[in-house]
Amino acid sequence: MSNKKKINLEYSIGVVTYVARFEEFFIPLINQLVEVFPDKEIICIINGHHDEALQINYLKQVTAFLNKFPNVHYITNEKHQSLAKCFNWIAMMSFAKRSLIINDDVSLNLLFRKQFEKVLENNSSFFIINKSWSHFLISKSFMKEVGWFEERLLGTGQEDGDYINRILAKGKDVPEFVCHGIVNYVAPQENAGWANISEKTDGGVGKYSAVNNEFFDKKYSKSQDGKSLVVKEGMETPMFYELSNLDSSDLIYKPPYNTKEKPSFFLTLLLPFNVAYSYSRKSAGKLYRGIKRVLK
């Protein structure tokens, strides 16, 4: 009999999205997720928008689309909610002990799952992937220690900076790991749901909401040695919800997520091509950056 310790790879997948990403990014991503992760719970937070007619039409389409998939469930919002609040709700709604949260403007294949789960075997609490918060894993136990994401960041931007500061203040590390098989397109924030409460950063041409940067500067100041940021008095992160809301052990009904269903054999056949594409893309990126340095 093997003495090898059984590794718990239980996790959910969370995606936050909004109307402008629906056709170009969200539909292809969900189709990929249900193929690559047929055995995992996929939680979609459908964010709101200030244009009521646009949002109602969008909700009709996106819910009809998602209802086709048995391992996908979702929360819809009429009005825009802060990205931080959406992260908190993914964690609360997850039936698993940890969540892989990814942006809605990425694409992925089976190679990513293989490499992600390899990392997960020895790092089951928290880590970010490919040096970007566009894809990160966080456990409920980790959130109980560090706290909720900062919902007073009303738009998008600085959720990661705020959480990193609080992680470091707890004396914890911010682990980073490389996983191939995922592409982050870094799509622009077109027709953002928060456009009625904030302009974009950098005088209106940036990607994130200016109101988030303003709040971040209001919350933090530099330490005396100038090497870190400290929370200003009275600006501590509130307890937005009872931490017990992260628990799912006492629920009467639990849907059949985290099954033993495997990705199709066809996806397995594609793995060598996924590997070849991933590394050729990486090499091409290095070549491009090298040419740019020479031309400067």
Contacts in CASP RR format, 6 or more apart in sequence:
PFRMAT RR
TARGET T0000
AUTHOR 0000-0000-0000
METHOD contacts of the structure
MODEL  1
MSNKKKINLEYSIGVVTYVARFEEFFIPLINQLVEVFPDKEIICIINGHH
DEALQINYLKQVTAFLNKFPNVHYITNEKHQSLAKCFNWIAMMSFAKRSL
IINDDVSLNLLFRKQFEKVLENNSSFFIINKSWSHFLISKSFMKEVGWFE
ERLLGTGQEDGDYINRILAKGKDVPEFVCHGIVNYVAPQENAGWANISEK
TDGGVGKYSAVNNEFFDKKYSKSQDGKSLVVKEGMETPMFYELSNLDSSD
LIYKPPYNTKEKPSFFLTLLLPFNVAYSYSRKSAGKLYRGIKRVLK
7 121 0 8 1.000
8 97 0 8 1.000
8 124 0 8 1.000
9 117 0 8 1.000
9 120 0 8 1.000
9 121 0 8 1.000
10 96 0 8 1.000
10 97 0 8 1.000
10 98 0 8 1.000
10 258 0 8 1.000
11 40 0 8 1.000
11 96 0 8 1.000
11 97 0 8 1.000
11 98 0 8 1.000
11 99 0 8 1.000
11 100 0 8 1.000
11 120 0 8 1.000
11 137 0 8 1.000
12 40 0 8 1.000
12 41 0 8 1.000
12 42 0 8 1.000
12 43 0 8 1.000
12 90 0 8 1.000
12 94 0 8 1.000
12 95 0 8 1.000
12 96 0 8 1.000
12 98 0 8 1.000
12 99 0 8 1.000
12 100 0 8 1.000
12 257 0 8 1.000
13 33 0 8 1.000
13 37 0 8 1.000
13 40 0 8 1.000
13 41 0 8 1.000
13 42 0 8 1.000
13 43 0 8 1.000
13 99 0 8 1.000
13 100 0 8 1.000
13 101 0 8 1.000
13 102 0 8 1.000
14 42 0 8 1.000
14 43 0 8 1.000
14 44 0 8 1.000
14 45 0 8 1.000
14 90 0 8 1.000
14 94 0 8 1.000
14 99 0 8 1.000
14 100 0 8 1.000
14 101 0 8 1.000
14 102 0 8 1.000
15 26 0 8 1.000
15 29 0 8 1.000
15 30 0 8 1.000
15 33 0 8 1.000
15 42 0 8 1.000
15 43 0 8 1.000
15 44 0 8 1.000
15 45 0 8 1.000
15 101 0 8 1.000
15 102 0 8 1.000
15 103 0 8 1.000
15 104 0 8 1.000
16 44 0 8 1.000
16 45 0 8 1.000
16 47 0 8 1.000
16 83 0 8 1.000
16 86 0 8 1.000
16 87 0 8 1.000
16 90 0 8 1.000
16 101 0 8 1.000
16 103 0 8 1.000
16 104 0 8 1.000
17 25 0 8 1.000
17 26 0 8 1.000
17 44 0 8 1.000
17 45 0 8 1.000
17 46 0 8 1.000
17 47 0 8 1.000
17 62 0 8 1.000
17 104 0 8 1.000
18 46 0 8 1.000
18 47 0 8 1.000
18 48 0 8 1.000
18 49 0 8 1.000
18 80 0 8 1.000
18 104 0 8 1.000
18 192 0 8 1.000
18 193 0 8 1.000
19 48 0 8 1.000
19 49 0 8 1.000
19 54 0 8 1.000
19 55 0 8 1.000
19 58 0 8 1.000
19 191 0 8 1.000
19 193 0 8 1.000
20 189 0 8 1.000
20 190 0 8 1.000
20 191 0 8 1.000
20 192 0 8 1.000
21 104 0 8 1.000
21 105 0 8 1.000
21 187 0 8 1.000
22 58 0 8 1.000
22 61 0 8 1.000
22 62 0 8 1.000
24 187 0 8 1.000
25 104 0 8 1.000
25 105 0 8 1.000
25 106 0 8 1.000
25 185 0 8 1.000
25 187 0 8 1.000
26 62 0 8 1.000
26 104 0 8 1.000
27 65 0 8 1.000
28 107 0 8 1.000
29 104 0 8 1.000
29 105 0 8 1.000
29 106 0 8 1.000
29 107 0 8 1.000
29 108 0 8 1.000
30 42 0 8 1.000
30 44 0 8 1.000
30 65 0 8 1.000
30 66 0 8 1.000
30 69 0 8 1.000
30 72 0 8 1.000
32 107 0 8 1.000
32 108 0 8 1.000
32 109 0 8 1.000
33 42 0 8 1.000
33 108 0 8 1.000
34 42 0 8 1.000
34 69 0 8 1.000
34 71 0 8 1.000
34 72 0 8 1.000
35 263 0 8 1.000
35 264 0 8 1.000
35 267 0 8 1.000
36 108 0 8 1.000
36 109 0 8 1.000
36 110 0 8 1.000
36 112 0 8 1.000
36 113 0 8 1.000
36 263 0 8 1.000
36 267 0 8 1.000
37 71 0 8 1.000
37 113 0 8 1.000
37 263 0 8 1.000
38 71 0 8 1.000
38 259 0 8 1.000
38 261 0 8 1.000
38 262 0 8 1.000
38 263 0 8 1.000
39 71 0 8 1.000
39 257 0 8 1.000
39 258 0 8 1.000
39 259 0 8 1.000
39 260 0 8 1.000
39 261 0 8 1.000
39 262 0 8 1.000
40 71 0 8 1.000
40 96 0 8 1.000
40 257 0 8 1.000
40 258 0 8 1.000
41 71 0 8 1.000
41 73 0 8 1.000
41 94 0 8 1.000
41 95 0 8 1.000
41 96 0 8 1.000
41 255 0 8 1.000
41 257 0 8 1.000
41 258 0 8 1.000
42 69 0 8 1.000
42 71 0 8 1.000
42 72 0 8 1.000
42 73 0 8 1.000
43 72 0 8 1.000
43 73 0 8 1.000
43 74 0 8 1.000
43 75 0 8 1.000
43 90 0 8 1.000
43 93 0 8 1.000
43 94 0 8 1.000
43 99 0 8 1.000
44 66 0 8 1.000
44 72 0 8 1.000
44 73 0 8 1.000
44 74 0 8 1.000
44 75 0 8 1.000
45 74 0 8 1.000
45 75 0 8 1.000
45 77 0 8 1.000
45 81 0 8 1.000
45 86 0 8 1.000
45 89 0 8 1.000
45 90 0 8 1.000
46 59 0 8 1.000
46 62 0 8 1.000
46 63 0 8 1.000
46 74 0 8 1.000
46 75 0 8 1.000
46 76 0 8 1.000
46 77 0 8 1.000
47 77 0 8 1.000
47 80 0 8 1.000
47 81 0 8 1.000
47 83 0 8 1.000
47 86 0 8 1.000
47 193 0 8 1.000
48 55 0 8 1.000
48 76 0 8 1.000
48 77 0 8 1.000
48 78 0 8 1.000
48 79 0 8 1.000
48 80 0 8 1.000
48 81 0 8 1.000
48 193 0 8 1.000
49 55 0 8 1.000
49 58 0 8 1.000
49 79 0 8 1.000
49 80 0 8 1.000
49 191 0 8 1.000
49 193 0 8 1.000
50 79 0 8 1.000
50 80 0 8 1.000
50 193 0 8 1.000
50 194 0 8 1.000
50 195 0 8 1.000
50 196 0 8 1.000
52 78 0 8 1.000
55 78 0 8 1.000
59 76 0 8 1.000
59 78 0 8 1.000
62 74 0 8 1.000
62 76 0 8 1.000
63 74 0 8 1.000
63 76 0 8 1.000
66 72 0 8 1.000
66 74 0 8 1.000
71 257 0 8 1.000
73 93 0 8 1.000
73 255 0 8 1.000
75 89 0 8 1.000
75 93 0 8 1.000
80 155 0 8 1.000
80 193 0 8 1.000
80 194 0 8 1.000
80 196 0 8 1.000
80 197 0 8 1.000
82 151 0 8 1.000
82 152 0 8 1.000
82 153 0 8 1.000
82 154 0 8 1.000
82 155 0 8 1.000
82 156 0 8 1.000
83 153 0 8 1.000
83 155 0 8 1.000
83 156 0 8 1.000
83 157 0 8 1.000
83 159 0 8 1.000
84 148 0 8 1.000
84 149 0 8 1.000
84 150 0 8 1.000
84 151 0 8 1.000
84 152 0 8 1.000
84 153 0 8 1.000
84 159 0 8 1.000
84 162 0 8 1.000
85 149 0 8 1.000
85 151 0 8 1.000
85 240 0 8 1.000
87 101 0 8 1.000
87 149 0 8 1.000
87 159 0 8 1.000
88 148 0 8 1.000
88 149 0 8 1.000
88 151 0 8 1.000
88 240 0 8 1.000
88 241 0 8 1.000
90 99 0 8 1.000
90 101 0 8 1.000
91 99 0 8 1.000
91 138 0 8 1.000
91 140 0 8 1.000
91 143 0 8 1.000
91 246 0 8 1.000
92 241 0 8 1.000
92 245 0 8 1.000
92 246 0 8 1.000
94 140 0 8 1.000
94 248 0 8 1.000
95 248 0 8 1.000
95 251 0 8 1.000
95 254 0 8 1.000
95 255 0 8 1.000
95 257 0 8 1.000
95 258 0 8 1.000
96 257 0 8 1.000
96 258 0 8 1.000
97 139 0 8 1.000
97 140 0 8 1.000
97 141 0 8 1.000
98 124 0 8 1.000
98 125 0 8 1.000
98 137 0 8 1.000
98 138 0 8 1.000
98 139 0 8 1.000
98 140 0 8 1.000
99 137 0 8 1.000
99 138 0 8 1.000
99 139 0 8 1.000
100 116 0 8 1.000
100 135 0 8 1.000
100 136 0 8 1.000
100 137 0 8 1.000
101 135 0 8 1.000
101 136 0 8 1.000
101 137 0 8 1.000
101 138 0 8 1.000
102 108 0 8 1.000
102 134 0 8 1.000
102 135 0 8 1.000
102 182 0 8 1.000
103 134 0 8 1.000
103 135 0 8 1.000
103 184 0 8 1.000
105 134 0 8 1.000
105 184 0 8 1.000
105 185 0 8 1.000
105 186 0 8 1.000
105 187 0 8 1.000
106 134 0 8 1.000
106 135 0 8 1.000
106 182 0 8 1.000
106 183 0 8 1.000
106 184 0 8 1.000
106 185 0 8 1.000
107 182 0 8 1.000
107 183 0 8 1.000
107 185 0 8 1.000
108 181 0 8 1.000
108 182 0 8 1.000
108 183 0 8 1.000
109 181 0 8 1.000
109 182 0 8 1.000
109 267 0 8 1.000
109 270 0 8 1.000
109 274 0 8 1.000
110 263 0 8 1.000
110 267 0 8 1.000
110 268 0 8 1.000
110 270 0 8 1.000
110 271 0 8 1.000
110 274 0 8 1.000
111 180 0 8 1.000
111 181 0 8 1.000
111 271 0 8 1.000
111 274 0 8 1.000
111 275 0 8 1.000
111 278 0 8 1.000
112 179 0 8 1.000
112 180 0 8 1.000
112 181 0 8 1.000
112 182 0 8 1.000
113 263 0 8 1.000
114 271 0 8 1.000
115 178 0 8 1.000
115 179 0 8 1.000
115 180 0 8 1.000
115 181 0 8 1.000
116 129 0 8 1.000
116 137 0 8 1.000
116 179 0 8 1.000
119 127 0 8 1.000
119 129 0 8 1.000
119 177 0 8 1.000
119 179 0 8 1.000
120 137 0 8 1.000
123 137 0 8 1.000
123 175 0 8 1.000
123 177 0 8 1.000
124 139 0 8 1.000
125 138 0 8 1.000
125 139 0 8 1.000
125 141 0 8 1.000
125 142 0 8 1.000
126 136 0 8 1.000
126 137 0 8 1.000
126 138 0 8 1.000
126 139 0 8 1.000
126 142 0 8 1.000
126 167 0 8 1.000
126 172 0 8 1.000
126 174 0 8 1.000
126 175 0 8 1.000
127 136 0 8 1.000
127 137 0 8 1.000
127 175 0 8 1.000
127 176 0 8 1.000
127 177 0 8 1.000
128 135 0 8 1.000
128 136 0 8 1.000
128 174 0 8 1.000
128 175 0 8 1.000
128 176 0 8 1.000
128 177 0 8 1.000
129 135 0 8 1.000
129 136 0 8 1.000
129 137 0 8 1.000
129 176 0 8 1.000
129 177 0 8 1.000
129 178 0 8 1.000
129 179 0 8 1.000
129 182 0 8 1.000
130 176 0 8 1.000
130 177 0 8 1.000
130 178 0 8 1.000
130 179 0 8 1.000
130 182 0 8 1.000
130 184 0 8 1.000
131 176 0 8 1.000
132 184 0 8 1.000
133 159 0 8 1.000
133 160 0 8 1.000
134 184 0 8 1.000
134 186 0 8 1.000
135 179 0 8 1.000
135 182 0 8 1.000
135 184 0 8 1.000
140 246 0 8 1.000
140 247 0 8 1.000
143 243 0 8 1.000
143 246 0 8 1.000
144 243 0 8 1.000
144 246 0 8 1.000
145 170 0 8 1.000
145 172 0 8 1.000
146 163 0 8 1.000
146 166 0 8 1.000
146 167 0 8 1.000
146 170 0 8 1.000
146 172 0 8 1.000
147 166 0 8 1.000
147 237 0 8 1.000
147 239 0 8 1.000
147 243 0 8 1.000
148 237 0 8 1.000
148 238 0 8 1.000
148 239 0 8 1.000
148 240 0 8 1.000
148 241 0 8 1.000
149 159 0 8 1.000
149 162 0 8 1.000
149 163 0 8 1.000
150 159 0 8 1.000
150 162 0 8 1.000
150 163 0 8 1.000
150 219 0 8 1.000
150 237 0 8 1.000
151 238 0 8 1.000
151 240 0 8 1.000
152 215 0 8 1.000
152 219 0 8 1.000
152 238 0 8 1.000
153 159 0 8 1.000
153 162 0 8 1.000
153 212 0 8 1.000
153 215 0 8 1.000
153 216 0 8 1.000
154 194 0 8 1.000
154 197 0 8 1.000
154 198 0 8 1.000
154 209 0 8 1.000
154 211 0 8 1.000
154 212 0 8 1.000
154 215 0 8 1.000
155 192 0 8 1.000
155 194 0 8 1.000
155 197 0 8 1.000
155 198 0 8 1.000
155 208 0 8 1.000
155 209 0 8 1.000
155 211 0 8 1.000
155 212 0 8 1.000
156 189 0 8 1.000
156 192 0 8 1.000
156 194 0 8 1.000
156 208 0 8 1.000
156 209 0 8 1.000
156 212 0 8 1.000
157 208 0 8 1.000
157 209 0 8 1.000
157 212 0 8 1.000
157 213 0 8 1.000
158 208 0 8 1.000
158 212 0 8 1.000
158 213 0 8 1.000
158 215 0 8 1.000
158 216 0 8 1.000
159 212 0 8 1.000
161 216 0 8 1.000
162 216 0 8 1.000
162 219 0 8 1.000
162 237 0 8 1.000
164 174 0 8 1.000
165 220 0 8 1.000
165 228 0 8 1.000
165 229 0 8 1.000
165 231 0 8 1.000
166 237 0 8 1.000
167 173 0 8 1.000
167 174 0 8 1.000
168 174 0 8 1.000
168 228 0 8 1.000
169 231 0 8 1.000
180 274 0 8 1.000
180 275 0 8 1.000
180 278 0 8 1.000
180 279 0 8 1.000
180 282 0 8 1.000
181 274 0 8 1.000
181 278 0 8 1.000
183 281 0 8 1.000
186 207 0 8 1.000
188 207 0 8 1.000
189 200 0 8 1.000
189 206 0 8 1.000
189 207 0 8 1.000
189 208 0 8 1.000
192 200 0 8 1.000
192 209 0 8 1.000
194 209 0 8 1.000
194 211 0 8 1.000
197 209 0 8 1.000
197 211 0 8 1.000
198 209 0 8 1.000
198 210 0 8 1.000
198 211 0 8 1.000
198 212 0 8 1.000
199 209 0 8 1.000
199 210 0 8 1.000
200 206 0 8 1.000
200 207 0 8 1.000
200 208 0 8 1.000
200 209 0 8 1.000
200 210 0 8 1.000
201 207 0 8 1.000
201 208 0 8 1.000
201 209 0 8 1.000
201 210 0 8 1.000
201 213 0 8 1.000
203 210 0 8 1.000
204 210 0 8 1.000
218 232 0 8 1.000
218 235 0 8 1.000
219 231 0 8 1.000
219 232 0 8 1.000
219 235 0 8 1.000
220 229 0 8 1.000
220 230 0 8 1.000
220 231 0 8 1.000
220 232 0 8 1.000
220 235 0 8 1.000
221 229 0 8 1.000
221 230 0 8 1.000
221 232 0 8 1.000
222 228 0 8 1.000
222 229 0 8 1.000
222 230 0 8 1.000
223 229 0 8 1.000
223 230 0 8 1.000
231 237 0 8 1.000
248 254 0 8 1.000
END
